[in-house]
Amino acid sequence: MLPTLQPDRFATLQSLFASMEKHLAALSVLQHRVPGSVLVDRINNPEAALVRTGRRFYLAGNPHKSSFNEQLREHFDAHIYPQAIKGGQTAFTLNYPNPDWEPVIDLILEGKFPMRDERLYFEMTGPGASWRECIPSGFEMRRVSQELLEETGLENRDFLANEMQSESPSIEHFLDNCFGFCLVGEGAIAAWCLSEYNLDNRCEVGIETMPPYRRRGFATLTASALIEHARRQDIGRIGWHCWSSNRASKATAERSGFRLIAEYAAVFAFFEESINLAVNGNMRFEQADYSAAAEWYERAVRAGGQQAWIFWNAACAYAQTGANELALQRLQGAIEHGFDDLERLQESEHLESLRRLPGWKTFLKKLAL
């Protein structure tokens, strides 16, 4: 069993994590600002370590410690996955400092089919944009507070509370150590921007706009309000992480004045096997590799996946490859598992080949949508 480093010895890992300087979550654990755990290859003078806080994992040190790596694999198998599934956790990310760790991750997560993707790291070093004159009529900028969370009749309070606890251990911890701003109007919290991992003169941000209010610039407004407040708190560096495929997040960061500092690879996976297999399919689908996508969706179904979206995506993938009979079968499965969006069925570009079939209208009637 790998030794667990006690908090009074966290300082011994500072040099190992020097190359992870852009990851405030890991540094916050090592400086006792957020709860977390640390596994090491040995207690005295550790050469390799895994830091965990919530759904985030960080590797650092020497990637060639074979005993440490093998024991990490056993730890993920015997402890992390079973405990996460039992606790209802959905997914995790695993960050590492350089490509030398990638073969190690293949070993650690052997048989788990993790996905590797590129992430972007932005920083705000300027004053931020003005925002007060841009608040739309009927809306106001509010500081995140206990009073806001207790305001009856205000929609999306639960979503905000969940987000506050996604990177902090509790609402109380967030209110004591972090800050945030939200745009409120029409009886709802429309968007918010929260500070995360406030450490010395740094913090990171988490941002969200509720679906009915997107594409109206609300995220940029809340980010600008947060930046202004951070500057007043003498926070000189504000970080922003996002996946490279998240175009909306990237655009909001740039509009808010953040500058791209680094691109880095990270691994993510879902604890539930069928979901993880299906998301592997989604990645192939986005790459237009429809045959591979269909194979991953089939694996997800065989692993017990019952979600309608898995069957729907499989149908779209098969239709794109010209396997129309298989597409119809999976489309039928989507209906049986709760899919009922007739408009999407009739308009999806991915099902164009099916809509040209002589029996398409007959098929639609049988579905009774």
C-alpha positions as CSV (number, residue, x, y, z in Angstrom):
1,M,0.0,0.0,0.0
2,L,1.3,3.4,-0.9
3,P,2.2,5.7,2.0
4,T,0.0,8.7,2.7
5,L,1.9,11.9,3.4
6,Q,0.6,13.7,6.5
7,P,-0.2,17.4,6.2
8,D,2.7,18.5,8.3
9,R,5.1,17.1,5.7
10,F,3.4,18.6,2.6
11,A,6.1,21.3,2.4
12,T,8.5,18.6,1.4
13,L,6.8,18.3,-2.0
14,Q,7.2,21.9,-3.1
15,S,10.1,21.2,-5.4
16,L,8.3,18.2,-7.0
17,F,5.4,20.4,-7.9
18,A,7.4,23.4,-9.1
19,S,6.6,22.4,-12.7
20,M,2.8,22.4,-11.8
21,E,2.8,26.1,-10.9
22,K,-0.2,26.8,-13.1
23,H,-2.3,24.3,-11.2
24,L,-3.5,26.2,-8.1
25,A,-5.7,23.3,-6.9
26,A,-2.6,21.1,-6.2
27,L,-0.7,24.0,-4.7
28,S,-3.7,24.8,-2.5
29,V,-3.7,21.3,-1.1
30,L,0.0,21.5,-0.3
31,Q,-0.5,24.8,1.5
32,H,-3.5,23.6,3.5
33,R,-6.0,25.9,1.8
34,V,-8.3,23.1,0.6
35,P,-8.6,19.6,1.9
36,G,-6.9,16.9,-0.1
37,S,-4.8,13.7,0.1
38,V,-1.2,13.0,-1.0
39,L,0.2,9.6,-1.9
40,V,4.0,9.3,-2.3
41,D,6.5,6.6,-3.2
42,R,8.1,7.0,0.3
43,I,7.7,9.3,3.3
44,N,11.2,10.5,3.6
45,N,12.5,12.5,0.6
46,P,9.6,11.4,-1.8
47,E,10.5,11.3,-5.4
48,A,7.0,10.9,-6.9
49,A,3.5,11.9,-5.7
50,L,-0.1,12.0,-6.5
51,V,-2.2,14.9,-5.0
52,R,-5.9,14.7,-5.0
53,T,-8.6,17.2,-4.2
54,G,-12.2,16.3,-5.1
55,R,-12.3,15.2,-8.7
56,R,-8.9,16.5,-9.6
57,F,-5.7,14.4,-9.5
58,Y,-2.1,15.7,-10.0
59,L,1.0,13.7,-10.7
60,A,4.5,15.0,-10.2
61,G,8.1,13.9,-9.7
62,N,9.9,11.0,-11.2
63,P,7.7,9.0,-13.6
64,H,10.0,6.0,-13.6
65,K,9.3,4.8,-10.1
66,S,7.9,1.4,-11.2
67,S,6.8,0.2,-7.7
68,F,5.0,3.5,-7.1
69,N,3.3,3.3,-10.5
70,E,2.1,-0.2,-10.1
71,Q,0.8,0.5,-6.6
72,L,-1.1,3.5,-8.1
73,R,-2.8,1.2,-10.5
74,E,-3.9,-1.0,-7.7
75,H,-5.0,2.0,-5.7
76,F,-7.3,3.3,-8.5
77,D,-8.7,-0.3,-9.0
78,A,-9.3,-1.1,-5.4
79,H,-10.1,2.3,-3.8
80,I,-10.7,5.3,-6.1
81,Y,-13.1,3.7,-8.6
82,P,-15.2,1.7,-6.1
83,Q,-15.4,4.6,-3.6
84,A,-16.3,7.1,-6.3
85,I,-19.0,4.9,-7.8
86,K,-20.5,4.3,-4.3
87,G,-20.4,8.0,-3.6
88,G,-22.1,9.0,-6.8
89,Q,-19.1,10.8,-8.3
90,T,-19.2,10.9,-12.1
91,A,-15.7,11.8,-13.5
92,F,-12.2,13.0,-12.8
93,T,-9.3,14.7,-14.4
94,L,-5.7,13.6,-14.1
95,N,-3.0,16.2,-14.7
96,Y,0.7,15.7,-15.2
97,P,3.8,17.8,-15.8
98,N,5.2,16.3,-19.0
99,P,4.8,13.6,-21.6
100,D,7.1,11.2,-19.7
101,W,4.1,10.5,-17.5
102,E,1.8,9.4,-20.4
103,P,3.0,5.7,-20.4
104,V,2.6,5.7,-16.6
105,I,-1.0,6.9,-16.9
106,D,-1.7,4.1,-19.5
107,L,-0.6,1.7,-16.8
108,I,-2.4,3.4,-13.9
109,L,-5.7,3.4,-15.8
110,E,-5.2,0.2,-17.7
111,G,-8.6,-1.1,-18.9
112,K,-10.3,2.2,-17.9
113,F,-10.1,3.8,-21.4
114,P,-9.3,7.3,-20.3
115,M,-9.3,10.1,-22.8
116,R,-6.5,12.5,-23.4
117,D,-7.2,16.0,-24.6
118,E,-5.6,19.5,-24.8
119,R,-6.4,22.1,-22.2
120,L,-5.7,25.9,-22.3
121,Y,-4.5,28.1,-19.5
122,F,-5.2,31.8,-19.6
123,E,-4.2,34.5,-17.2
124,M,-5.5,38.0,-16.5
125,T,-2.8,40.4,-15.8
126,G,-4.5,43.7,-16.8
127,P,-7.2,45.7,-15.1
128,G,-10.2,44.0,-16.8
129,A,-13.0,45.5,-18.8
130,S,-15.6,48.0,-17.6
131,W,-19.0,46.4,-17.1
132,R,-21.5,48.6,-15.1
133,E,-22.8,50.5,-18.2
134,C,-23.3,47.2,-20.0
135,I,-25.8,45.7,-17.5
136,P,-29.1,45.1,-19.4
137,S,-32.3,46.6,-18.2
138,G,-34.0,44.5,-15.5
139,F,-30.7,42.9,-14.3
140,E,-28.3,43.7,-11.6
141,M,-24.8,42.5,-10.5
142,R,-24.9,40.8,-7.1
143,R,-22.1,39.6,-4.9
144,V,-22.4,35.9,-4.0
145,S,-23.5,35.7,-0.4
146,Q,-25.5,33.7,2.1
147,E,-28.3,36.2,1.8
148,L,-28.4,35.6,-2.0
149,L,-28.6,31.8,-1.5
150,E,-31.4,32.2,1.0
151,E,-33.5,34.5,-1.2
152,T,-36.8,32.8,-1.8
153,G,-38.3,32.7,-5.2
154,L,-35.0,33.2,-7.0
155,E,-34.4,30.5,-9.5
156,N,-31.0,28.6,-10.0
157,R,-29.9,29.1,-6.4
158,D,-29.3,25.3,-6.1
159,F,-27.2,25.3,-9.2
160,L,-25.1,28.2,-7.8
161,A,-24.7,26.4,-4.5
162,N,-23.5,23.3,-6.2
163,E,-21.0,25.2,-8.2
164,M,-19.7,26.9,-5.1
165,Q,-19.1,23.5,-3.6
166,S,-17.5,21.9,-6.7
167,E,-14.1,23.3,-5.9
168,S,-14.6,24.2,-2.2
169,P,-15.5,21.6,0.5
170,S,-18.5,23.6,1.7
171,I,-20.5,26.8,1.1
172,E,-19.1,28.1,4.3
173,H,-15.5,27.5,3.1
174,F,-16.3,29.3,-0.1
175,L,-17.7,32.3,1.6
176,D,-14.8,32.5,4.0
177,N,-12.0,32.0,1.4
178,C,-13.4,32.9,-2.1
179,F,-15.8,35.4,-3.7
180,G,-18.1,35.5,-6.7
181,F,-20.5,37.7,-8.7
182,C,-23.7,36.9,-10.5
183,L,-26.1,38.6,-12.8
184,V,-29.7,38.5,-11.4
185,G,-32.8,39.3,-13.3
186,E,-36.2,38.0,-14.3
187,G,-36.5,36.2,-11.0
188,A,-33.4,34.1,-11.6
189,I,-29.6,33.9,-11.3
190,A,-28.7,34.1,-14.9
191,A,-24.9,33.8,-14.8
192,W,-22.1,33.7,-12.3
193,C,-18.3,33.9,-12.0
194,L,-16.6,32.5,-8.9
195,S,-13.1,32.6,-7.6
196,E,-11.4,29.2,-7.0
197,Y,-8.3,28.2,-5.0
198,N,-7.5,31.6,-3.7
199,L,-3.9,31.4,-2.7
200,D,-1.7,34.3,-1.8
201,N,-2.0,36.8,-4.6
202,R,-3.6,34.3,-7.0
203,C,-6.9,32.7,-7.8
204,E,-8.6,30.8,-10.6
205,V,-12.1,31.3,-11.9
206,G,-15.2,29.1,-12.6
207,I,-17.9,30.5,-14.8
208,E,-21.4,29.5,-15.9
209,T,-24.4,31.0,-17.7
210,M,-27.7,29.2,-17.5
211,P,-29.1,28.0,-20.9
212,P,-31.9,30.6,-21.3
213,Y,-29.4,33.5,-20.9
214,R,-26.5,32.3,-23.1
215,R,-25.1,34.3,-26.1
216,R,-26.0,37.6,-24.4
217,G,-22.5,38.5,-23.0
218,F,-23.5,37.7,-19.4
219,A,-20.5,35.6,-18.7
220,T,-18.2,38.4,-19.7
221,L,-20.0,40.8,-17.5
222,T,-19.7,38.6,-14.4
223,A,-16.1,37.8,-15.2
224,S,-15.3,41.6,-15.4
225,A,-17.0,42.2,-12.1
226,L,-15.0,39.5,-10.5
227,I,-11.7,40.8,-12.0
228,E,-12.4,44.3,-10.6
229,H,-13.0,42.9,-7.1
230,A,-9.9,40.7,-7.3
231,R,-7.7,43.7,-8.1
232,R,-9.1,45.5,-5.1
233,Q,-8.1,42.4,-3.0
234,D,-4.5,42.7,-4.4
235,I,-4.9,39.5,-6.4
236,G,-2.3,40.0,-9.2
237,R,-2.8,36.8,-11.2
238,I,-6.1,35.3,-12.1
239,G,-6.1,32.0,-14.0
240,W,-8.6,30.4,-16.3
241,H,-8.5,26.7,-17.4
242,C,-10.6,25.2,-20.1
243,W,-10.6,22.4,-22.6
244,S,-9.3,23.5,-26.0
245,S,-12.6,22.2,-27.6
246,N,-14.7,24.5,-25.3
247,R,-14.9,27.4,-27.8
248,A,-17.4,29.3,-25.7
249,S,-15.2,29.3,-22.6
250,K,-12.1,30.3,-24.7
251,A,-14.0,33.1,-26.4
252,T,-15.3,34.4,-23.0
253,A,-11.8,34.4,-21.6
254,E,-10.4,36.4,-24.5
255,R,-13.3,38.9,-24.4
256,S,-12.7,39.4,-20.7
257,G,-9.1,40.2,-21.3
258,F,-7.4,37.0,-20.4
259,R,-4.2,36.0,-22.3
260,L,-3.3,32.5,-23.4
261,I,-0.3,31.4,-21.4
262,A,0.0,27.7,-21.9
263,E,-1.4,24.6,-23.6
264,Y,-1.1,21.3,-21.9
265,A,-2.4,17.7,-22.1
266,A,-4.6,16.2,-19.4
267,V,-6.5,12.9,-19.0
268,F,-10.1,12.5,-18.0
269,A,-12.4,9.6,-17.5
270,F,-15.9,8.7,-16.2
271,F,-16.1,6.2,-13.4
272,E,-19.2,4.4,-14.8
273,E,-17.9,2.1,-17.5
274,S,-20.7,2.5,-20.0
275,I,-20.6,6.3,-19.8
276,N,-16.9,6.3,-20.3
277,L,-17.1,4.1,-23.3
278,A,-19.9,6.2,-24.8
279,V,-17.9,9.4,-24.3
280,N,-15.0,7.8,-26.1
281,G,-17.5,7.4,-28.9
282,N,-18.4,11.0,-28.7
283,M,-14.8,12.1,-29.1
284,R,-14.5,9.9,-32.3
285,F,-17.8,11.3,-33.5
286,E,-16.5,14.9,-33.1
287,Q,-13.5,13.8,-35.2
288,A,-15.9,12.5,-37.9
289,D,-14.5,9.0,-37.4
290,Y,-18.1,7.5,-37.4
291,S,-17.1,3.8,-37.7
292,A,-14.9,4.0,-34.6
293,A,-17.6,6.0,-32.8
294,A,-20.2,3.4,-33.5
295,E,-17.9,0.7,-32.2
296,W,-17.5,2.6,-28.9
297,Y,-21.3,3.1,-28.6
298,E,-21.8,-0.6,-29.1
299,R,-19.3,-1.4,-26.3
300,A,-21.2,1.1,-24.1
301,V,-24.5,-0.8,-24.7
302,R,-22.9,-4.1,-24.0
303,A,-21.5,-2.7,-20.8
304,G,-25.0,-1.9,-19.7
305,G,-25.6,1.6,-21.0
306,Q,-29.3,2.4,-20.9
307,Q,-29.2,6.2,-21.6
308,A,-31.2,7.3,-24.7
309,W,-28.4,9.5,-25.9
310,I,-26.1,6.5,-26.3
311,F,-28.6,4.8,-28.6
312,W,-29.3,8.1,-30.4
313,N,-25.6,8.8,-31.0
314,A,-25.1,5.3,-32.2
315,A,-27.9,5.7,-34.7
316,C,-26.3,8.9,-36.0
317,A,-22.9,7.3,-36.3
318,Y,-24.3,4.3,-38.2
319,A,-26.3,6.5,-40.5
320,Q,-23.2,8.4,-41.3
321,T,-21.4,5.2,-42.3
322,G,-24.4,4.1,-44.5
323,A,-25.3,1.2,-42.1
324,N,-28.9,2.2,-42.2
325,E,-30.4,-1.0,-40.7
326,L,-28.2,-0.7,-37.7
327,A,-29.0,2.9,-37.5
328,L,-32.7,2.2,-37.4
329,Q,-32.3,-0.4,-34.7
330,R,-30.4,2.0,-32.5
331,L,-32.9,4.7,-33.2
332,Q,-35.6,2.3,-32.1
333,G,-33.6,1.7,-28.9
334,A,-33.3,5.4,-28.3
335,I,-37.1,5.7,-28.4
336,E,-37.5,2.8,-26.1
337,H,-35.1,4.4,-23.6
338,G,-37.0,7.7,-23.6
339,F,-36.0,9.7,-26.6
340,D,-39.0,11.8,-27.8
341,D,-37.6,14.8,-29.7
342,L,-39.6,14.5,-33.0
343,E,-38.2,17.8,-34.3
344,R,-34.6,16.6,-33.8
345,L,-35.5,13.3,-35.4
346,Q,-36.8,15.0,-38.5
347,E,-34.0,17.6,-38.8
348,S,-30.8,16.1,-37.7
349,E,-28.2,16.3,-40.5
350,H,-26.7,13.0,-39.3
351,L,-29.9,11.1,-40.2
352,E,-30.2,12.4,-43.7
353,S,-29.5,9.0,-45.3
354,L,-32.4,7.5,-43.2
355,R,-34.9,10.1,-44.3
356,R,-34.3,9.1,-47.9
357,L,-35.3,5.5,-47.2
358,P,-38.6,4.4,-48.8
359,G,-39.9,3.1,-45.4
360,W,-38.9,6.2,-43.3
361,K,-42.4,7.6,-43.0
362,T,-43.7,4.1,-42.0
363,F,-40.9,3.9,-39.5
364,L,-41.9,7.2,-37.9
365,K,-45.6,6.1,-37.6
366,K,-44.5,3.0,-35.8
367,L,-42.6,5.1,-33.3
368,A,-45.8,6.8,-32.2
369,L,-44.0,10.0,-31.3
